[in-house]
Amino acid sequence: MFIPRGVDKVLSERKILVGVTGSIAAYKSAELVRRLKGQQAEVIAVMTRSAVRFLSPLTLETLSGNPVATDLFPKERPYGTGHISLAEWADLVVVAPATANIIGKVASGIADDLLSTVIMATTAPVILAPAMNVNMYNNPIVGENIRKLRLHGYGFVEPEIGELACGTVGQGRLAAIERIIDAIIDGLDISSQLAGKKVLVTAGRTEEDLDPVRFLTNRSTGKMGYALADRARRRGADVLLVSGPSSLPVPRGLRFESIRTAEEMRKKVKTAFPSSDVIIMSAAVADFRPRQISAAKIKKGPQEVESVFLELERTVDILSEIAGQKGDKILVGFALETENGLMNARSKLREKDLDLVVLNDPSGFGSDTNRVTLIDRSGNIEQLPQMTKVEIADRILDRVVEIIRKGGKKT
């Protein structure tokens, strides 16, 4: 019998919720449940109304050893408060097969049946394994929904190319069970990589008041920091996100502190620093602020006055301040440069005792994507291609996990 890599260690006693939707491939979910149970995973199946037309719930109940959940409002409640209990129970949710319908629902935030409601409510990793007609899979709307969900951290096991139930040949066959189990193993492994670690992430911009109505700031939106905080939480970390002003929704399952100014950021970081294991300083903190804040709005003045001079002073360098107290903590900094990028990033790495520095470019401001370079203490340089900030966050956290596994900072 095929046993995926590491399955005996990763799946044992882990709680897997298997979602099944209305596809002819629904019968393959029985084999998925059987394989998971065979490796001592705890399994509960949730089936949509359409799924039960293709596969009897009794089949999955027999294989999983648990009642199959199908109704958002059941007369009997084997799982307490229904969708909330199931959402909190799961270590991981896998939907196999996942139809265009469920993908579209989740991408749009629609929760109108049990499975979509569980997915909306869970903080566990969610993996979707699409299965559908090739033309449906290639529909640009389906593609947009998949890209949107990837951006929000949902995992996908791409369908395979082959003969489909409708008689056509193309990409749309449910991925092999072995590939789906591999994805589950990866998801569970990732979800525990930072368990027991306290991670402090700073994000967004700061605002430095000039007068009662104006302030100095930058164009940072916080997308990179919010992605880092969310992905660290998904890896099992206890995350504190300290953020400047941002229109982004606060990721679920973490602690959040809001600040405006560089000094407020400094105070929050100093308070949280001693109890943190990993500190990721992705916020775009102001280097300068007005030396004096005007009590009244600064007026244009007489027409003949063409210039107004603004005196600035340096803000405290938070990274430099905490570097002296670093100890065995892991410290990640960001370097945004417009010239001499590698040289300046290396200097920042050395001067501020960083374990890793992320060199990025101003063109990433406000965008969902960026192109960054990772530089570590050993001088290794990894230039990443253009990718989403969620993907970049995962690459950064991969490096953090690697440092932890090697016993802390390198000399």
WOGIHU-V521171 format. One record per residue. N is the residue number from 1. RES is the residue in one letter. NEAR is the number of other C-alpha atoms within 10 Angstrom. Layout:
N&RES&NEAR, N&RES&NEAR
This chain:
1&M&4, 2&F&6, 3&I&13, 4&P&12, 5&R&12, 6&G&12, 7&V&17, 8&D&14, 9&K&13, 10&V&18, 11&L&22, 12&S&15, 13&E&14, 14&R&18, 15&K&19, 16&I&24, 17&L&24, 18&V&27, 19&G&28, 20&V&31, 21&T&29, 22&G&23, 23&S&25, 24&I&19, 25&A&24, 26&A&25, 27&Y&18, 28&K&18, 29&S&23, 30&A&22, 31&E&14, 32&L&20, 33&V&25, 34&R&16, 35&R&20, 36&L&24, 37&K&19, 38&G&16, 39&Q&17, 40&Q&17, 41&A&21, 42&E&21, 43&V&25, 44&I&25, 45&A&27, 46&V&27, 47&M&26, 48&T&20, 49&R&16, 50&S&13, 51&A&22, 52&V&17, 53&R&14, 54&F&16, 55&L&22, 56&S&15, 57&P&19, 58&L&13, 59&T&15, 60&L&26, 61&E&18, 62&T&14, 63&L&20, 64&S&23, 65&G&14, 66&N&15, 67&P&17, 68&V&21, 69&A&23, 70&T&20, 71&D&18, 72&L&18, 73&F&12, 74&P&10, 75&K&7, 76&E&9, 77&R&12, 78&P&13, 79&Y&13, 80&G&10, 81&T&11, 82&G&19, 83&H&25, 84&I&17, 85&S&15, 86&L&23, 87&A&21, 88&E&14, 89&W&16, 90&A&23, 91&D&20, 92&L&23, 93&V&28, 94&V&27, 95&V&27, 96&A&27, 97&P&29, 98&A&24, 99&T&23, 100&A&23, 101&N&12, 102&I&22, 103&I&20, 104&G&19, 105&K&16, 106&V&20, 107&A&19, 108&S&12, 109&G&12, 110&I&14, 111&A&16, 112&D&10, 113&D&16, 114&L&23, 115&L&31, 116&S&21, 117&T&21, 118&V&24, 119&I&24, 120&M&18, 121&A&17, 122&T&22, 123&T&19, 124&A&23, 125&P&22, 126&V&21, 127&I&24, 128&L&24, 129&A&24, 130&P&28, 131&A&29, 132&M&24, 133&N&23, 134&V&20, 135&N&13, 136&M&16, 137&Y&20, 138&N&14, 139&N&12, 140&P&11, 141&I&13, 142&V&19, 143&G&16, 144&E&13, 145&N&18, 146&I&23, 147&R&14, 148&K&16, 149&L&19, 150&R&17, 151&L&17, 152&H&16, 153&G&19, 154&Y&16, 155&G&19, 156&F&19, 157&V&22, 158&E&18, 159&P&20, 160&E&16, 161&I&14, 162&G&15, 163&E&15, 164&L&20, 165&A&14, 166&C&10, 167&G&9, 168&T&13, 169&V&14, 170&G&17, 171&Q&22, 172&G&24, 173&R&24, 174&L&28, 175&A&21, 176&A&15, 177&I&17, 178&E&15, 179&R&15, 180&I&22, 181&I&21, 182&D&17, 183&A&19, 184&I&25, 185&I&20, 186&D&13, 187&G&23, 188&L&23, 189&D&17, 190&I&20, 191&S&21, 192&S&16, 193&Q&21, 194&L&22, 195&A&15, 196&G&11, 197&K&18, 198&K&21, 199&V&24, 200&L&26, 201&V&27, 202&T&27, 203&A&29, 204&G&26, 205&R&25, 206&T&28, 207&E&19, 208&E&20, 209&D&19, 210&L&20, 211&D&15, 212&P&12, 213&V&10, 214&R&14, 215&F&14, 216&L&14, 217&T&19, 218&N&13, 219&R&13, 220&S&23, 221&T&22, 222&G&24, 223&K&24, 224&M&26, 225&G&26, 226&Y&28, 227&A&24, 228&L&30, 229&A&32, 230&D&23, 231&R&24, 232&A&29, 233&R&26, 234&R&26, 235&R&24, 236&G&20, 237&A&25, 238&D&21, 239&V&25, 240&L&22, 241&L&23, 242&V&25, 243&S&26, 244&G&26, 245&P&17, 246&S&18, 247&S&10, 248&L&11, 249&P&7, 250&V&15, 251&P&16, 252&R&14, 253&G&17, 254&L&16, 255&R&14, 256&F&15, 257&E&12, 258&S&14, 259&I&19, 260&R&19, 261&T&20, 262&A&25, 263&E&18, 264&E&15, 265&M&24, 266&R&19, 267&K&13, 268&K&17, 269&V&22, 270&K&14, 271&T&11, 272&A&15, 273&F&19, 274&P&13, 275&S&13, 276&S&19, 277&D&20, 278&V&22, 279&I&25, 280&I&24, 281&M&23, 282&S&24, 283&A&26, 284&A&24, 285&V&28, 286&A&20, 287&D&14, 288&F&16, 289&R&22, 290&P&18, 291&R&14, 292&Q&13, 293&I&16, 294&S&14, 295&A&9, 296&A&10, 297&K&12, 298&I&14, 299&K&7, 300&K&11, 301&G&10, 302&P&7, 303&Q&6, 304&E&7, 305&V&8, 306&E&8, 307&S&8, 308&V&10, 309&F&5, 310&L&10, 311&E&10, 312&L&12, 313&E&11, 314&R&11, 315&T&18, 316&V&15, 317&D&15, 318&I&18, 319&L&20, 320&S&14, 321&E&13, 322&I&19, 323&A&15, 324&G&10, 325&Q&11, 326&K&17, 327&G&12, 328&D&11, 329&K&20, 330&I&21, 331&L&24, 332&V&24, 333&G&21, 334&F&21, 335&A&22, 336&L&17, 337&E&15, 338&T&10, 339&E&9, 340&N&8, 341&G&16, 342&L&16, 343&M&10, 344&N&15, 345&A&24, 346&R&19, 347&S&12, 348&K&19, 349&L&23, 350&R&15, 351&E&12, 352&K&21, 353&D&22, 354&L&25, 355&D&23, 356&L&29, 357&V&28, 358&V&22, 359&L&21, 360&N&20, 361&D&16, 362&P&12, 363&S&12, 364&G&19, 365&F&17, 366&G&14, 367&S&13, 368&D&13, 369&T&19, 370&N&21, 371&R&17, 372&V&22, 373&T&19, 374&L&22, 375&I&21, 376&D&21, 377&R&17, 378&S&11, 379&G&11, 380&N&10, 381&I&13, 382&E&12, 383&Q&13, 384&L&13, 385&P&11, 386&Q&12, 387&M&13, 388&T&18, 389&K&24, 390&V&23, 391&E&20, 392&I&24, 393&A&19, 394&D&19, 395&R&15, 396&I&20, 397&L&20, 398&D&14, 399&R&15, 400&V&23, 401&V&17, 402&E&13, 403&I&17, 404&I&17, 405&R&10, 406&K&10, 407&G&10, 408&G&16, 409&K&20, 410&K&10, 411&T&6
